[in-house]
Amino acid sequence: MLDHLVGLVRVRVLRGVNLAIRDLRSSDPYVVVRIGKQRLRTKVVKKNTNPEWNEELTLSIEDPAHPVRLEVFDKDTFVDDSMGTAELDIRPLVEVVKMKLQDVADGTVVKKLVPNRQNCLAEESSIYISEGKVKQDLVIRLKNVECGEIELQLQWVDLPGSKGV
């Protein structure tokens, strides 16, 4: 039943920083996370351009080559306004998982990614081992908007019975 899945990615949406104003003086932001046909979203934080969500959303991964898409919206009565988009490449995270690093000390940084034109990183991102899990901290600069960043943490979750990586 799980043979088409590679594993799960737990996306912890931590906070937004300097998000765009879409209402009179503020916004009511929420984040939508998508991969393939899966679509998950955070709660709405009212009247805040620096919202704290600290919410965990879990996506099942069939093909790590497919990017995780983030969309930030301002909740309105009729039509929600876009507050920016971003794409995350999870292949570097999966590459570290494939290394099978069982006996690595907690806090060991295995890989670093730097911002470039091909990614949405606002600053250097580390993939590291924490409590035996592969995690990645990211600060994502939103595109198609005048300003705004989203802070995230990704964590790989192995699934017993999946095809694995």
KAHU-V836876 format. One record per residue. N is the residue number from 1. RES is the residue in one letter. PSI is psi in radians with two decimals (none if undefined). OMEGA is omega in degrees with one decimal (none if undefined). D_CENTER is the distance of its C-alpha to the mean C-alpha in Angstrom with 2 decimals. Layout:
n=N res=RES psi=PSI omega=OMEGA d_center=D_CENTER
n=N res=RES psi=PSI omega=OMEGA d_center=D_CENTER
This chain:
n=1 res=M psi=-0.64 omega=179.8 d_center=26.05
n=2 res=L psi=0.15 omega=-172.6 d_center=22.82
n=3 res=D psi=-0.30 omega=177.4 d_center=24.19
n=4 res=H psi=-0.16 omega=-179.6 d_center=21.98
n=5 res=L psi=2.53 omega=175.6 d_center=18.73
n=6 res=V psi=-0.62 omega=-178.9 d_center=17.49
n=7 res=G psi=-2.89 omega=179.1 d_center=15.45
n=8 res=L psi=2.61 omega=170.3 d_center=12.52
n=9 res=V psi=2.11 omega=175.8 d_center=8.91
n=10 res=R psi=2.04 omega=-179.5 d_center=8.34
n=11 res=V psi=1.96 omega=175.4 d_center=5.02
n=12 res=R psi=1.93 omega=177.5 d_center=6.78
n=13 res=V psi=1.85 omega=-173.1 d_center=6.52
n=14 res=L psi=-1.10 omega=-174.4 d_center=9.35
n=15 res=R psi=2.86 omega=171.3 d_center=11.06
n=16 res=G psi=2.57 omega=-179.3 d_center=11.97
n=17 res=V psi=2.17 omega=176.0 d_center=14.60
n=18 res=N psi=0.84 omega=179.1 d_center=17.53
n=19 res=L psi=2.76 omega=-177.3 d_center=16.30
n=20 res=A psi=2.56 omega=175.2 d_center=18.95
n=21 res=I psi=2.19 omega=-178.4 d_center=21.93
n=22 res=R psi=-0.25 omega=174.7 d_center=22.61
n=23 res=D psi=-2.80 omega=-175.6 d_center=25.32
n=24 res=L psi=-0.96 omega=-178.8 d_center=28.46
n=25 res=R psi=-0.06 omega=-173.7 d_center=27.14
n=26 res=S psi=-2.76 omega=176.5 d_center=23.57
n=27 res=S psi=2.87 omega=175.7 d_center=20.85
n=28 res=D psi=1.32 omega=-168.7 d_center=19.58
n=29 res=P psi=2.63 omega=167.4 d_center=15.82
n=30 res=Y psi=2.79 omega=-176.6 d_center=13.33
n=31 res=V psi=2.37 omega=172.9 d_center=9.89
n=32 res=V psi=2.26 omega=178.2 d_center=9.90
n=33 res=V psi=2.25 omega=-177.2 d_center=7.29
n=34 res=R psi=2.57 omega=164.1 d_center=9.50
n=35 res=I psi=2.24 omega=-175.6 d_center=10.66
n=36 res=G psi=-2.24 omega=-179.3 d_center=14.43
n=37 res=K psi=-0.06 omega=179.5 d_center=16.19
n=38 res=Q psi=2.44 omega=179.4 d_center=13.68
n=39 res=R psi=2.04 omega=178.3 d_center=12.61
n=40 res=L psi=2.69 omega=-180.0 d_center=11.33
n=41 res=R psi=2.74 omega=177.5 d_center=11.44
n=42 res=T psi=3.05 omega=172.5 d_center=11.78
n=43 res=K psi=2.88 omega=176.2 d_center=15.28
n=44 res=V psi=2.35 omega=173.0 d_center=16.97
n=45 res=V psi=2.02 omega=-174.8 d_center=17.88
n=46 res=K psi=2.44 omega=171.3 d_center=21.33
n=47 res=K psi=1.07 omega=-176.6 d_center=22.69
n=48 res=N psi=2.17 omega=175.4 d_center=20.10
n=49 res=T psi=0.03 omega=173.6 d_center=18.52
n=50 res=N psi=1.05 omega=-172.8 d_center=16.96
n=51 res=P psi=2.62 omega=173.2 d_center=15.56
n=52 res=E psi=1.97 omega=177.4 d_center=14.52
n=53 res=W psi=-0.89 omega=-175.4 d_center=12.57
n=54 res=N psi=0.87 omega=-178.3 d_center=11.79
n=55 res=E psi=2.50 omega=178.9 d_center=10.90
n=56 res=E psi=2.21 omega=176.7 d_center=9.76
n=57 res=L psi=2.31 omega=-176.1 d_center=8.91
n=58 res=T psi=2.17 omega=179.8 d_center=10.00
n=59 res=L psi=2.41 omega=172.7 d_center=10.07
n=60 res=S psi=2.39 omega=-173.7 d_center=13.14
n=61 res=I psi=2.10 omega=174.6 d_center=13.19
n=62 res=E psi=-0.68 omega=-178.5 d_center=16.48
n=63 res=D psi=1.89 omega=-178.4 d_center=16.03
n=64 res=P psi=-0.25 omega=178.3 d_center=13.51
n=65 res=A psi=-0.33 omega=177.6 d_center=14.89
n=66 res=H psi=2.26 omega=-179.0 d_center=13.20
n=67 res=P psi=2.69 omega=170.3 d_center=10.08
n=68 res=V psi=2.24 omega=-178.9 d_center=7.02
n=69 res=R psi=2.35 omega=174.9 d_center=7.96
n=70 res=L psi=2.40 omega=173.2 d_center=7.03
n=71 res=E psi=2.32 omega=177.7 d_center=10.39
n=72 res=V psi=2.34 omega=-178.3 d_center=11.81
n=73 res=F psi=2.71 omega=170.8 d_center=15.33
n=74 res=D psi=2.08 omega=-178.3 d_center=18.38
n=75 res=K psi=2.17 omega=176.9 d_center=20.10
n=76 res=D psi=3.01 omega=-177.2 d_center=23.71
n=77 res=T psi=-0.78 omega=-174.4 d_center=26.70
n=78 res=F psi=-1.03 omega=-177.9 d_center=26.98
n=79 res=V psi=2.20 omega=179.0 d_center=24.28
n=80 res=D psi=2.31 omega=-178.2 d_center=20.84
n=81 res=D psi=2.49 omega=176.1 d_center=20.37
n=82 res=S psi=2.43 omega=176.6 d_center=17.47
n=83 res=M psi=0.33 omega=176.2 d_center=15.91
n=84 res=G psi=2.81 omega=-178.4 d_center=13.90
n=85 res=T psi=2.87 omega=174.9 d_center=11.48
n=86 res=A psi=2.76 omega=174.1 d_center=9.21
n=87 res=E psi=2.42 omega=178.1 d_center=8.54
n=88 res=L psi=2.28 omega=173.9 d_center=6.69
n=89 res=D psi=2.01 omega=-179.0 d_center=9.45
n=90 res=I psi=0.02 omega=179.9 d_center=9.06
n=91 res=R psi=-0.71 omega=177.8 d_center=12.85
n=92 res=P psi=-0.66 omega=176.7 d_center=13.24
n=93 res=L psi=-0.79 omega=-179.4 d_center=11.62
n=94 res=V psi=-0.64 omega=177.9 d_center=13.97
n=95 res=E psi=-0.71 omega=178.4 d_center=16.78
n=96 res=V psi=-0.71 omega=177.7 d_center=16.74
n=97 res=V psi=-0.69 omega=-178.9 d_center=16.82
n=98 res=K psi=-0.36 omega=-179.2 d_center=19.78
n=99 res=M psi=-0.24 omega=178.7 d_center=21.63
n=100 res=K psi=1.08 omega=-175.6 d_center=22.42
n=101 res=L psi=1.30 omega=-176.8 d_center=22.56
n=102 res=Q psi=-0.76 omega=-170.4 d_center=24.27
n=103 res=D psi=0.59 omega=-179.5 d_center=26.49
n=104 res=V psi=2.42 omega=-178.3 d_center=24.29
n=105 res=A psi=2.52 omega=176.0 d_center=24.54
n=106 res=D psi=2.43 omega=178.2 d_center=21.84
n=107 res=G psi=-0.05 omega=179.5 d_center=20.02
n=108 res=T psi=2.17 omega=175.8 d_center=20.85
n=109 res=V psi=2.11 omega=-176.6 d_center=18.63
n=110 res=V psi=-0.60 omega=-176.2 d_center=18.77
n=111 res=K psi=2.54 omega=175.4 d_center=17.12
n=112 res=K psi=2.42 omega=176.5 d_center=16.21
n=113 res=L psi=2.39 omega=179.8 d_center=14.61
n=114 res=V psi=2.63 omega=178.0 d_center=16.12
n=115 res=P psi=2.44 omega=174.4 d_center=15.32
n=116 res=N psi=-3.09 omega=-176.5 d_center=17.30
n=117 res=R psi=-0.29 omega=-179.2 d_center=18.08
n=118 res=Q psi=-0.17 omega=179.2 d_center=16.16
n=119 res=N psi=3.01 omega=-178.6 d_center=12.65
n=120 res=C psi=0.28 omega=-177.3 d_center=11.01
n=121 res=L psi=2.35 omega=175.6 d_center=11.07
n=122 res=A psi=-0.43 omega=177.3 d_center=13.20
n=123 res=E psi=3.00 omega=-178.9 d_center=14.34
n=124 res=E psi=2.45 omega=-178.5 d_center=14.74
n=125 res=S psi=2.31 omega=180.0 d_center=11.99
n=126 res=S psi=2.41 omega=170.0 d_center=13.48
n=127 res=I psi=2.17 omega=-170.3 d_center=13.10
n=128 res=Y psi=2.98 omega=178.4 d_center=15.51
n=129 res=I psi=2.25 omega=177.1 d_center=17.36
n=130 res=S psi=2.11 omega=-178.8 d_center=17.43
n=131 res=E psi=0.66 omega=179.1 d_center=19.74
n=132 res=G psi=0.06 omega=-178.9 d_center=19.96
n=133 res=K psi=2.62 omega=175.2 d_center=16.27
n=134 res=V psi=2.14 omega=-177.8 d_center=14.12
n=135 res=K psi=2.78 omega=177.6 d_center=11.22
n=136 res=Q psi=2.24 omega=174.6 d_center=9.26
n=137 res=D psi=2.34 omega=-178.1 d_center=8.90
n=138 res=L psi=2.51 omega=165.6 d_center=7.51
n=139 res=V psi=2.02 omega=-173.3 d_center=9.08
n=140 res=I psi=2.23 omega=173.8 d_center=8.33
n=141 res=R psi=2.18 omega=-179.5 d_center=11.63
n=142 res=L psi=2.53 omega=177.6 d_center=11.90
n=143 res=K psi=2.92 omega=177.2 d_center=14.47
n=144 res=N psi=0.61 omega=-179.4 d_center=17.43
n=145 res=V psi=2.78 omega=-176.2 d_center=18.01
n=146 res=E psi=-0.47 omega=180.0 d_center=20.23
n=147 res=C psi=2.90 omega=173.3 d_center=17.87
n=148 res=G psi=2.46 omega=176.5 d_center=14.70
n=149 res=E psi=2.68 omega=176.1 d_center=11.64
n=150 res=I psi=2.30 omega=176.0 d_center=8.49
n=151 res=E psi=2.27 omega=-175.8 d_center=7.98
n=152 res=L psi=2.82 omega=166.6 d_center=5.17
n=153 res=Q psi=2.28 omega=175.5 d_center=6.35
n=154 res=L psi=2.52 omega=174.1 d_center=6.02
n=155 res=Q psi=2.27 omega=177.7 d_center=9.50
n=156 res=W psi=2.39 omega=176.7 d_center=11.65
n=157 res=V psi=2.04 omega=175.9 d_center=14.23
n=158 res=D psi=2.50 omega=178.7 d_center=17.45
n=159 res=L psi=2.06 omega=173.6 d_center=19.34
n=160 res=P psi=2.30 omega=-180.0 d_center=23.12
n=161 res=G psi=-0.11 omega=177.0 d_center=24.75
n=162 res=S psi=2.97 omega=-180.0 d_center=21.97
n=163 res=K psi=-0.25 omega=176.1 d_center=22.80
n=164 res=G psi=-3.13 omega=-179.5 d_center=20.45
n=165 res=V psi=none omega=none d_center=19.48
